[in-house]
Amino acid sequence: MYFMHLISLLIYDLSIRLYGFGILIASFFNTKAKLWLDGRRNRGPIELPLTTGKRIWVHCASLGEFEQARPVIEKMKTDTPSAYILLTFFSPSGYEVRKNYAYADVVLYLPTDTAKNAADFLNQVKPDLALFVKYEFWYHYLAGLKSRNIPLVLFSAIFRKEQVFFKWYGGFFRNMLQCFSKIFVQNKDSQQLLQSISITSEISFDTRFDRVYQIAQNPKSFPAIEKFKGTNKLLVAGSTWKKDEQIIAELINQKVLAGFKYVIAPHNLSETEIAAFQKNEAPNSIRLSQLNASNAENAEVLIVDTMGDLASIYSYGDIAYVGGGFNASVHNVLEAAVYGMPVIFGPNYTKSNEAKELRQLSAAFPVTDSKQLKAVLTGFVNNTSLMKTASLQAKQYVETHLGGVNDICNYIQLK
């Protein structure tokens, strides 16, 4: 057993170093890889001030996991202002957007998971408690926390039977799970999978439900968008990729729906891509950064070219389209569902538990092309009771899944 663990550890350490080398090569031609590398390379020793409050380390892979951590961090800071929050990210897409996050005392990149880096980090930071979000499993950090008897919590976790933990050869990774003092999982399936490998857990709803509900109680106001919409119905398409935009543009250009206007919030805010989309597929469009009271009424399509506004812009919608379903997986459907409207997305949605459950409730509708998108939308137009039922189901789904933040913070209070 020890020999197998040693071999697995050697392979793991080699893979970490190979990954770092791959990032180094990619950094010569990839901006994100360069940020990943520079953010770790240019930092000296971590020097945190002395504090009488509990020092809490929160680690997120990227921006999506941060949105799950955010309501927990903010409740901890509200309940215990003396708490000192250290927030780390693995990915530049999280760090670069939230490096100035007001509720964290320090925001850093997580050093790569080597034995030396983990030991140096923990010796410098000296956390009293560590919180990992959803699916971050780094052996040397986890083992280092356990050896120092530092409580370690994993929350908003979700597990699938395809993961290495549940394979016959996954013993090394199963050992990582033993390092957690507490694991909060999102659903019964995840809990049962962990039980099958003798890991105990507690079911607690995904903290993103609390986050989107919090936003929906006081969304940003956009008077120009209100004027843009006027008396029309509004389809808000958020976090869209090229394929999503193509099928929506087909619908717009064929004038399929009377009395509709469209908001498109691209996932990629590349100036080149936005300009090309406007020129080739949405000529009667205007950007949010250029929208004002005098030009709002005449445009048919609004392009969101700003960051951080989408969750509030959904509040103006009657129907939502959430992008990513023609890529690896659909993006955050909860940001739209919380406002009580039907949600449409592409065919790749099975990795999103919320998308699957909303579909089962007939509150969400996958499509594979513009023809199916047209059928769904005309179905709503021709059957208003269908749209009302879907809207109600979406809203109730979110409201019945609140409380995850309280579960986690109540547990933390005991540590």
N, C-alpha and C positions, 0 to 999 in steps of 0.2 A: 504493500500500500504506500509506504513512504517513498519507495523507488519510483512508483508511477506518478506520485505527486511531484517529485523532483524533476522527472522528465517533462511533465506538463508545465511546470514552472519555467524550465529552460526554453521550451517552445514558446510560451507566453512572452517571456522577456525578449526573445529573438523577434517575435512578431511586432512588439512595441517598437523596437529599434528599427526594424524594416519599415514600419509605418512612418516613423520620424524621418527616415532617409527618403521615403517617397514624397513626403511633404516638402523636404528640402529641394528635390528635383523639380517638383511642381511649382515651387515658389518663383522660379525664373520666368514663368509665363502665366501664372494664375494668381490674381490679386488676393483671393481668399486664403490661399495657401501661404502667401507672403505675410499676410496679417497674422495668421496662425503662428507662423515661425517667429516673426519679429516681436509679437506680444510676449512670447516666452523668453526669447533671447535677450531682449533689452532690459529686462527687469533684474534689479539687484536683490539682495536679501530682503525678506519681508520684515518690516519693522512696524509692529502694531503698538499703539499706546497702551499704557497700563490702564485697566478699567476695573471698577468694582462690580460691574454687571456681568451677567453670564455671557460668555463668548460663544456665539452660535455660528457654525459654518454651514452654509447652504450651497449645495452644488447642483448646477443645471447643465445639461448637455448644450442646449441652445435656447433660442427665443421662445419656442413652444413650451418647453419645460419651465422656463421662467414664468410664463403666464400661469402655470399651475402653482409655482412657488410664491408668486407675488401676493395673493391674498393671505397666505400663511405668514409671510414676512411682515406684512403691514399690520396684521392682528397682533403678532408678537410684539412689535414696536409700540403699538397702541396700548396693549395690556401691560407691557413692561418696558417703559422708555429707557431704562438703564441697560437693556440688552444690547450687546455689541454684535452687529451682523456683518459677517464676512461672506460675500457672495462670489462664487467662482463659476466660470463657464469653460466648456471644452471648445466650443465653436466661436469663430469670429462673428457669425451672424447673431449670436446672443450678446457677446461682450461689446461689440462696437455700437450696438443700439442702446444698451443699458449700462454702459460704463459710468454714467453719471446718475444712476438711480438713487433718488433721495433717501429712500428708507434703508439703504445699505451703507454701513460705515466705510467699507472697503470693497472694491470690485476688482477681481483679478482673473487672469487666465489660470486654469489649473495646469501646473507643470505635468509633463508626460509621466506616465506611471512606471517609473523605475524605482528600485528599492531605495536608492540614494535620494532621488527627488522627493519621494513620499516621506522618508524619514526627516529630511531637512524641512519640508513644508510643515509637518506636524510639530516638529520641535520649535519652529519659529512662531507658528500660529497658536499652538496650545489651546485647541477648542475644548469647551466644556460639553458640547453637544454637536453632532453632525447630522444634517438632513440631506438625503439624496433624493432626487426627483425621478420617478417613473422607471428608468431603466439604465442608470449609470452604474456599471460594475467594473471597478478598477482594483485589481488584486492587492497591490502593495498599500494603497490607501486604506482599503477595507481591513486588511490584516493588521496594519499599523494602528488603526483606531481600536480594534479589538484587543491587541496586546497592551494598549495603554488604558484599557477599561473605560473608554470614552463611549457613552451611549450613541448609537447610530440608528437612525430611522430612515426607512425607505417609504415614500408615500406616493399615492396616485399610481401605483404600480399595476401593470397588466401583463399577464403571462399567456403564452400560446404553446401548445404542445410541440410545435416545430422547433422551439428554442433548444439550445444545447443543454440546458439544465436537465432536460427530461430524456436525453439520449443515454444509451449505455456507456458511452465514452465521456460523459459530461461530469465526472466526479470532481474534477478540479474547479469547475464553475459552480457546482452544488456547494462546495466548501465556502465559496464567497458568500452565499446566502446565509450561511451559519454565522457570519460576522455581524449581521444586523440584530440589534436589540429588539426591534419592532418593525414589522412589515404591514403596511396598509395597502390592500389591493382594491381594485375598482369593482370586481364582480365575483360571483360564486364560482365561475369556471376557473378563474385564476387561483382562488383559494383551494379548490379541489386538486388542481395540478400541483400546488405546493404541498398539500397533504400527501400526495402520492410519493413524494420524496422526503417525507417526514419534516417538513418545514411548516411551522404554524404562522398564521396571519390573521388579520382582522379586515373585514369588509368595510370600506368607507368610500363614499362617493368621490369621484374625481373632483379635485378642487377647482377645476376650470368652470364647473357649474356655478360655484360661488362667485368666481371672478366675472363671468359674463353677466350674471344677475346684478352684481354690484355696478357694472358699467351701465346697464340698462336702466337703473334707477335714476341716473343723472347723466345721460349722454350729452356730448357736445352739441351745441346748437349751430346749424348752418342755414341762416335765413335765405341765402342765395340758392341753396339746394331746394328749399321749400318753394321758392319762386320758380325754379327750374321744373319742378314736378307739377305745380299748378293743380289742375283737376284731373290729371292723368294718373293711371296706374304706373307704378315704378318697379321695374325689375332691377335689383341690385346684384351684380355679379362680382364677387370678391375673391381675391387671391387667384386670379385667372392666369393660366398659361396659354401658349399660342393656340393649341387645339381648342381649348374652351372658347377663346376669343373668336376663332374662325366660325364655330357653329352658331355663336350668338350673332356675329356679324351677318351670316347668311339670313338669319331670321329677321334682323333689322332691315337689311337691304331688299328683302322680298316683300316688305310691308305686310307681314303676316298678321300682326296684331294692331288693331286700331285703338287709339286712346292710350298707348303705352309710351313711356320713355325709359331710358336705360342708363344705369350707372355701371361702369366697368372699372374695377380696381385691380390692375395687374400685379401679379406677384413680383415680377421683375420690373423695376422702375427705370430701366435703361432708356435714355433719351432717344437713342436710335430706334429702338423697337416701338416706343410710343408714337414717335413721329411717323414711322412706316405704317402703323396700324391706322392712325388718323387719315393718312393720305390714301391708303389703298382700300381700307375696309369700313372706315367710319368718317366720311368726309364732313357730315353735318354734326361734328362733335366739338366739345370745348373741354379744356383741362380745368380741374378744380382750382389750380393756382391762378387761373385767369378769369374765373367765374365771378360775376358781380350782378347787382340788381338790374343793370341795363342790358346785359347780354344773356341773362339766364333763360328767358322764355323761348327764344328762337332755336336753341340747340335741341337736338333729339337725343344725343349721347353725351354723357359726362364721363371724362376720364379722370380717375383719381390718381394724381401724380405726387401725392404727399404721403408721408408715413405716419402711422399711429391714429388715423382717422376712421378707418373702415368699421371698427366695432360700433362707433356712434352713427355712422352713415347708414348702417343697416336699419336704423330706427325709422328711416323715411320710406323703407321698402314695403311693397305688398307681396312680393314673391322674391325669394333669394336663389341665386345660383352660386354654389361654392366650387371654386376651381381645384385642380389637382387630381381629379378623378380620371384623367387621361394620362397621368404620369404615375408616380409610385403609389400615391394615395391621396384621397380627398383631404383638403385642409379643414380648419376648425368650423364645423357646422353649428356649434353651439352659439357662436357670436350672432348668427342670424336667427336661429330657432327661438332664442330668448325673447324676441320681439313678437312672437306669435305669427309666423308666416311659413308657408310651405317652403321646403328646401329641395333644390334640384342639384344634381352633380353627375359626374361621369361614371363609367363602369367600375373603376378601381376604388372601391370604398370599403372592402371587407376588413381592412386593417383598422378602420375607425369603428369602435364599438358604438359610439353615439349615432353614426350614420346608419349602421345596421339596425339599431333599435328604433330609430325614427322611421326607417322604412317599414319595419314590422307594424308600426302604429299608423301607417298610411299618412305620415307627415313628411316623408322624404321620398324622392322619386329619381332613380338613376336613369340616365339616358346614354345612348351610344352614338348618336349623330343628331344633326339638325332636324331631321324628320321626326325623331322621337321627342326632341325638345319642343317642336311645334305642336305635337299631339298633346303633350302634357299641358302646355300653356293654353291652348285653345280649349282643352278640357276644363280648365279653371274658369275661363271666360264664359263658357257655355253652361257651366254648372256651379253657380256661386255657393251652393250648399256644400259641395265637395271642397271648395277652397276654404270655407269657414271651418269645416270639420278638421281639415289638415292644419289650419292655423291654430286652432284650439288645442289639438293634440301636441303640437310642437311646444307651445307655451307651457302646458301642463307637464310635459316631459321634463323640462328644465326645472320647474318649480318643485317637482317631487324628488329631485336629486340634489337638493341643497343640504349643507351641513357637514361636508367633508372637512372644511377648515376648522370648525369647532372640535371635531373628533381629534384632529392632529394636535391642535393647540392645547386641548385639555390633557392629552397625554404628555406633551412637553412640559406642562406646568408641574408634573409629578417628578420630572427628572432633575 
